[in-house]
Structures are given as C-alpha cells and as structure tokens.
Amino acid sequence: MDQPPVIPFDWHRILWADDTTWVFLLEIAFRCGVMYLLILGALRVMGRRGVRQLSIFELSIILGLGSAAGDAMLYDDTPLLPTVVVFGMVSGLYVLFNRLTEWYPRFSDWLEGEPVLLIEDGVINQQNFKHQNLTLKELFGELRELQVEHLGQVRRVYVEATGEFSIFFFEDADTRPGLPIWPERLREAQPTTTAAGPHACADCGQVRELAEATAARCPNCQHDSWLPASTARRVS
C-alpha cells in the first residue's frame, strides 16, 4: 500500500507522533539519564587517551546528542518534542556533572582522572604506567615527536587528565645516559651485552653498568633486555 504524501509544515506531525503520550516523554527522560551514565562509564573505561583533546563531558555531549539531532533533522516521522526532552536532559546532566566535579575534587579525580607521573629522572614509573591504558610504543612515539632521543634527556613526564603529555627536560649539562627510543634501536635489545659500559633496560629505562657478555635482570622491573645507553644531548 502506498503511503500518503508527507504534508509540509504539519505541526502535529512535527511536534507530536500519534502514539506519543506524556508518560512516554518521562520514559525518554529516564532513558537519557541511563544512557548518559553508560556513556560516561564507557569513556572512563577507555581511559584518558581515548578522549584526548576533549574533556569527558564534552565528548559525552557529542555522543549523547548526535543521533537525536540528526534523526530529528532528517526523518519526517521523528517528532521534535521527544528530541527537545533528550536535549534538555543531556544538557542538564552535563551541567550537573560539571558542577559535581567543581564541588567534589575527589569525584573529579575519579571520573576525569588526575595528572599521573610516568617518567622520573629518565626511568619509567612502572607502578603508574601499568595503571594507564597506554603502551610503551605510544609513550615513546609521543616523546619522539618532541625530538627526545633517549630517556636520559627527560626529567619528568606526566599524562594529564586530557590525555596530553607534559614533558620536562634536563638541562644539557645534566643529561644522563638513558634508554634510546628510536624504533630501530629498540629492536636491537637483547639479554646479553656485547660490550662493557652503561646499559639501559629496554622496558623501564633503568641504567646499569654491565660488563661485556653479561646477562642480567633489571632490579627495577625484572626484565632482561638491554641496550647500550645513549648520552646524546637534546637538539630541539
């Protein structure tokens, strides 16, 4: 059966569907609350790198309103009144959760995260690093983008709540031997040294003096792959 043609500017159709009731609008508000909490939970699980450059609340607005806005703009059988309820609920929850993070700092730290120290004095903080949704490949890639050649050039690295990295460098005179982070160098890591001298653990960057043909286990992270430590100064 052919459907009747759509009547332009039929305000009953635009604002209200035949099967819509006021109680259903309350159900929509309830659904919005549940889905908003699910969105925040999913973003929390993804970790700060998953929401990089946007706050968790900004991304929740984009995800929560994107489909509602698009359907109402495009489809003639999507009434506007339920969409208005969706926008009102999601916007209200956005404001509420932002206020909660201002009033309760611990809630903010739990939901959005707080700055975490990843590298201290050229050595990766293993305890903090393991709790981040982050790989060594990603960490080293970020450092290379800032022309870091080895970890001995780095005094401190923090991952911020936004997922961005804050990096603080040693002065050239204070640069120490460190783990080289060029990909081709990292692939050369091996359990036995080929020459005597300072060697860096390929997993955490801890530097030790090792004799030639020595097999050793890192006292910091218990891994056994080593690379000759680099002493190059940073050139920005």
Secondary structure, 3 states (H helix, E strand, C coil): CCCCCCCCCCHHHHHCCCCCCHHHHHHHHHHHHHHHHHHHHHHHHHCHHHHCCCCHHHHHHHHHHHHHHHHHHHCCCCCHHHHHHHHHHHHHHHHHHHHHHHHCHHHHHHHHCCCEEEEECCEECHHHHHCCCCCHHHHHHHHHHCCCCEHHHEEEEEECCCCCEEEEECCHHHCCCECECCHHHHCCCECECCCCEEEEECCCCCEEEECCCCECCCCCCCCCCEEECECCCCCC
